[in-house]
Amino acid sequence: MKLICSKSNLLHGVNIVSKAVPTRTTMAILECILIDASANEIKLTANDMELGIETKIEGEIAERGVIALDAKIFSEIVRKLPDSDVTIETDASFKTTITCEKAKFNIVGKSGDDFSYIPYIERNEPIVMSQFTLKEVIRQTIFSIADNDNNKLMTGELFEIEENDLKVVSLDGHRISIRNIELKNNYSHKKVVVPGKTLQEVSKILPGSAEDEVSIFLTDNHIVFEFENTTVVSRLIEGEYFKIEQMLSSDYETKVKINKRELLDCIDRATLLVKEGDKKPIIMNITDGTMELKINSFIGSMNEDIDIAKEGKDILIGFNPKFFIDALRVIDEEEVTLYMVNPKAPCFIKDDEGTFIYLILPVNFNAAAN
């Protein structure tokens, strides 16, 4: 095989597929990036058997062939080459020469025949949305997936499609994030759980243009994302997702309208007094016209008042400050509305149109203060 392409094209492709190279595996071939120039295009592929990414790059194929190169070494070499054309040449024994200007590397590759290509998935009824929308939806929900495998379903996000509505849900046992997106077209009902890792990697490599689209294909076991010259294939998480509808009560005893930036900045300031690992709640004392925020920790204490518009009862309630910060950071509105029932029931942050709902469970601050 012999191919020539610009360093920038090659590095862009390598950076995209590297997201699917496993950090630990017993199969050495999976630690490689596959370069496939056996047809009229140059394709780079990586696959960890759960997530596979393939991307096409522009270049000239002087001699067709396929080679698998160690991802870590190959990507480091490409990263440090001069900004010029790169020539990659292999021989029958898989010895690979990478040349760029006066730099010349010789490394040993592996046969592409042993590589696990990403599975072929039937592509029926693409769900189409802008890259920007998908990237935003992931950003606005991904923070509330669980980061351990105690419950596999909590490490993924629910994608549910009903006609022209896409609902994305994530939860970790302490909070729930929901985004509702209006799609341009109508689709048959679909409901899948997508691994959080897949969504995080898709978000990183998705350019995020509002003009360009991404096509999503769903099967019983896989989800496929196609955009520009890149295809991402991921296994889905099996199992029935949690029934959250009964938790989404519209009843409330206290409704608070508040400036989002003021509330976020205030909670952010309060966390200066909380060491990592400390479970010190932020306490909200909500009365007519004012929300007083207080925090007490081993380092010290802080309190601050924020002007609010309140309907309903006064309430004294405590929360994990991080959960509030995570939700407020991804809300774009200037003003947010909080709905509460009592100090033991969840707080809802939601808009009137129902495009987003963030549910946060309160903490028993009396117990935490002792």
C-alpha positions in Angstrom: 0.0 0.0 0.0 1.1 3.5 -0.7 -0.8 6.7 -0.1 -0.1 10.4 0.1 -2.2 12.9 2.1 -1.8 16.2 3.9 -0.8 16.1 7.6 -3.9 18.1 8.5 -6.3 15.7 6.8 -4.5 12.7 8.3 -4.4 14.2 11.8 -8.1 15.2 11.6 -9.0 11.6 10.7 -6.8 10.1 13.4 -8.2 12.4 16.1 -11.8 11.3 15.1 -11.3 7.5 15.1 -9.0 7.5 18.2 -12.1 8.0 20.3 -13.0 4.4 19.7 -9.6 2.9 20.5 -9.9 0.9 23.8 -7.7 1.9 26.7 -7.5 -1.7 27.9 -8.0 -4.8 25.9 -6.8 -8.3 25.6 -7.0 -8.1 21.8 -3.9 -6.3 20.5 -5.5 -5.7 17.1 -8.1 -3.4 18.7 -5.3 -1.1 19.9 -4.7 -0.3 16.2 -6.2 2.2 13.7 -7.0 0.5 10.4 -6.0 2.3 7.3 -8.0 0.9 4.4 -7.1 2.1 0.9 -8.3 -1.1 -0.8 -10.9 0.8 -2.9 -11.0 4.3 -4.3 -11.0 6.0 -0.9 -8.9 6.2 2.2 -10.8 5.1 5.3 -9.6 5.1 8.9 -11.4 2.9 11.5 -11.1 2.1 15.2 -13.3 -0.3 17.1 -13.5 -1.3 20.8 -16.4 -3.8 20.0 -18.9 -1.5 21.8 -18.2 1.6 19.8 -16.8 1.8 16.3 -15.8 4.9 14.3 -15.0 5.1 10.6 -14.0 8.3 8.8 -12.9 9.0 5.2 -10.0 11.4 4.4 -8.9 13.0 1.2 -5.6 11.8 -0.3 -4.0 10.0 -3.2 -3.8 6.2 -3.4 -0.7 5.3 -5.3 -1.0 1.6 -4.4 -4.0 -0.1 -2.8 -3.8 -2.0 0.4 -4.8 -2.3 4.1 -2.7 -2.0 7.2 -3.4 -1.8 11.0 -1.1 0.5 12.9 -0.7 0.8 16.7 -3.0 3.8 17.5 -0.9 5.4 20.2 2.4 5.3 18.2 0.8 6.2 14.9 -1.2 9.2 16.3 1.8 10.6 18.2 3.9 10.3 15.0 1.3 12.1 12.9 0.8 14.8 15.5 4.5 15.7 15.5 5.2 15.6 11.8 5.8 18.9 9.9 2.8 20.5 8.2 3.3 19.0 4.9 2.3 16.0 2.7 2.7 12.6 4.4 3.5 9.4 2.6 2.5 6.0 4.1 4.0 3.0 2.5 3.8 -0.7 3.5 5.5 -3.9 2.2 4.4 -7.6 2.2 5.7 -8.1 5.8 3.6 -5.1 7.1 6.7 -2.9 7.7 5.4 0.6 7.3 7.3 3.7 6.4 5.9 7.1 7.2 7.7 10.0 5.5 7.1 13.7 5.7 9.7 16.2 4.4 13.0 15.0 6.0 11.3 12.9 8.7 11.1 9.2 8.2 9.6 6.6 10.6 9.7 2.9 10.2 7.1 0.9 12.3 5.7 -2.6 12.1 2.0 -2.9 11.4 -0.4 -5.8 11.5 -2.5 -7.5 8.9 -5.8 -5.7 8.3 -7.4 -9.1 7.8 -7.5 -9.6 11.6 -9.1 -6.3 12.3 -12.7 -6.2 13.5 -14.5 -3.9 11.1 -17.5 -2.0 12.4 -20.7 -4.1 11.9 -22.8 -3.3 8.9 -26.2 -1.9 10.1 -29.3 -1.7 8.0 -30.0 2.0 7.4 -33.7 2.5 7.3 -35.7 5.6 8.1 -33.0 8.1 9.1 -33.8 10.5 12.0 -32.4 13.8 10.8 -31.5 16.8 12.9 -28.9 19.6 12.8 -25.5 18.8 14.2 -25.9 21.8 16.5 -29.2 20.4 18.0 -27.7 17.0 18.7 -24.6 18.5 20.3 -26.7 20.7 22.5 -29.0 17.9 23.6 -26.1 15.9 24.7 -24.5 18.8 26.5 -27.8 19.6 28.3 -28.3 16.0 29.6 -25.0 14.1 29.8 -24.0 15.4 33.2 -26.7 13.5 35.0 -25.9 10.0 33.9 -24.4 7.7 36.5 -20.6 7.3 36.4 -20.5 3.7 37.7 -21.9 0.5 36.4 -24.0 -0.5 39.4 -27.0 0.0 37.2 -26.0 -0.2 33.5 -29.2 1.7 32.4 -28.2 4.7 34.4 -24.9 5.0 32.4 -26.9 5.6 29.3 -29.5 8.0 28.0 -33.0 7.3 26.8 -33.8 8.4 23.3 -37.5 8.1 22.6 -39.2 9.3 19.4 -42.9 9.8 19.0 -43.9 11.3 15.6 -41.9 14.6 15.5 -40.9 14.7 19.1 -37.5 13.4 20.4 -37.3 13.0 24.2 -33.8 12.5 25.7 -33.6 11.5 29.4 -30.7 10.9 31.8 -30.7 10.1 35.5 -28.4 9.0 38.3 -30.7 8.3 41.2 -30.5 11.9 42.6 -31.6 13.9 39.6 -33.3 13.6 36.2 -32.6 15.7 33.0 -35.1 15.8 30.2 -34.9 17.6 26.9 -37.8 17.6 24.3 -36.8 18.4 20.8 -39.2 19.1 17.9 -38.0 17.3 14.7 -38.7 18.4 11.2 -40.3 15.1 10.2 -42.6 12.5 11.7 -41.2 9.0 12.7 -42.6 5.7 14.0 -42.3 5.2 17.7 -38.8 4.2 18.8 -37.2 3.8 22.3 -33.6 3.0 22.9 -30.9 3.5 25.6 -27.7 4.9 24.2 -24.4 4.5 26.2 -23.2 7.8 27.7 -19.7 7.1 26.5 -20.9 6.9 22.9 -22.8 10.3 23.3 -19.7 11.9 24.9 -17.5 10.8 22.0 -20.1 11.8 19.3 -20.3 15.2 21.0 -16.5 15.7 20.8 -16.2 14.9 17.1 -19.4 16.5 15.9 -18.5 19.8 14.3 -21.8 21.2 15.6 -22.9 23.3 12.6 -26.5 24.6 12.6 -26.6 24.2 8.8 -25.2 20.7 8.5 -27.2 17.6 9.5 -26.6 14.3 11.3 -28.5 11.2 10.4 -29.3 8.7 13.1 -30.3 5.1 12.4 -31.8 2.8 15.1 -32.0 -1.0 15.2 -32.8 -3.4 18.1 -29.1 -3.6 19.1 -27.3 -0.6 17.5 -27.4 3.1 16.9 -25.6 4.7 14.0 -24.6 8.4 13.6 -23.6 9.6 10.2 -22.3 13.1 9.6 -19.9 14.6 7.0 -17.4 11.7 6.2 -17.8 10.0 9.5 -19.8 7.0 10.7 -20.2 6.1 14.4 -21.7 2.7 15.3 -22.5 1.8 18.9 -24.2 -1.0 20.7 -27.3 0.0 22.7 -27.8 -0.8 26.4 -30.3 -3.6 26.8 -33.2 -3.4 29.3 -36.4 -1.4 30.0 -35.6 2.2 31.0 -37.0 3.6 34.2 -40.6 4.8 34.3 -40.2 8.4 35.2 -43.7 9.7 34.4 -45.0 9.2 37.9 -42.2 11.4 39.3 -43.1 14.3 36.9 -46.0 15.6 38.9 -47.2 19.1 37.9 -48.4 19.9 41.5 -46.5 22.5 43.4 -46.9 24.5 46.6 -44.1 27.1 45.8 -43.2 28.6 42.5 -40.1 30.8 42.2 -39.0 33.0 39.3 -35.3 34.0 39.6 -32.5 35.4 37.5 -30.5 32.3 36.3 -27.1 34.0 36.3 -27.5 35.4 39.8 -28.6 32.1 41.2 -25.8 30.2 39.4 -23.1 32.7 40.5 -24.3 32.7 44.1 -24.3 28.8 44.4 -20.9 28.8 42.7 -19.5 31.3 45.3 -20.9 29.2 48.1 -19.1 26.1 46.9 -15.8 27.8 47.6 -16.4 26.8 51.2 -17.0 23.1 50.3 -14.1 20.7 50.0 -14.4 17.9 47.4 -16.1 14.9 49.0 -17.9 17.1 51.6 -21.6 16.6 51.4 -22.6 20.1 52.6 -25.9 21.3 51.2 -26.9 24.7 50.0 -30.0 25.8 52.0 -32.6 27.9 50.3 -34.9 29.9 52.6 -37.7 31.1 50.3 -40.0 33.9 51.5 -41.9 36.7 49.7 -39.6 38.5 47.3 -36.4 36.9 48.6 -34.4 33.7 48.4 -31.7 33.5 51.1 -29.0 31.0 50.3 -26.8 29.7 53.1 -24.0 27.2 53.4 -22.1 26.0 56.5 -19.0 23.9 56.2 -15.8 23.1 58.2 -14.1 26.0 56.4 -16.7 28.7 57.1 -20.2 29.9 56.2 -21.8 32.2 53.7 -25.2 33.6 53.1 -26.6 35.8 50.3 -30.0 37.1 49.3 -31.4 37.1 45.8 -34.6 38.9 44.7 -37.3 36.6 43.4 -40.9 36.5 42.3 -42.7 33.9 44.5 -46.1 32.3 44.3 -47.4 30.0 47.1 -45.9 29.0 50.4 -42.6 29.9 52.1 -40.2 26.9 52.1 -36.8 26.0 53.7 -35.1 23.3 51.5 -31.6 22.0 51.0 -29.8 20.6 47.9 -26.5 19.3 46.7 -25.0 22.5 45.2 -23.3 20.6 42.4 -26.6 19.3 41.0 -28.0 22.8 40.8 -24.9 24.2 39.2 -24.8 21.4 36.6 -28.5 22.1 35.6 -28.2 25.9 35.6 -25.1 25.9 33.5 -26.8 24.3 30.5 -30.0 26.4 30.6 -29.8 29.3 28.2 -32.7 31.3 29.5 -32.1 34.5 31.5 -34.8 33.6 34.0 -35.6 30.2 35.4 -38.7 28.9 37.2 -38.4 26.5 40.2 -41.3 24.4 41.4 -41.4 22.9 44.9 -43.9 21.0 47.0 -42.2 20.4 50.4 -38.6 20.0 51.8 -38.6 16.2 51.0 -40.1 16.4 47.5 -38.1 17.0 44.3 -37.5 20.5 42.9 -38.3 21.0 39.2 -36.6 23.6 37.0 -38.6 23.8 33.8 -39.8 26.2 31.1 -43.4 26.8 30.1 -43.0 25.1 26.7 -41.7 21.9 28.2 -38.5 21.9 26.2 -36.5 21.1 29.3 -37.1 19.7 32.8 -34.5 19.2 35.5 -35.6 17.3 38.6 -33.3 17.5 41.7 -33.9 15.6 44.9 -33.5 17.6 48.1 -31.2 16.6 50.9 -32.0 16.4 54.6 -29.9 19.3 55.8 -30.7 18.8 59.4 -28.9 15.5 59.3 -26.1 16.9 57.2 -25.6 19.9 59.6 -25.1 17.6 62.6 
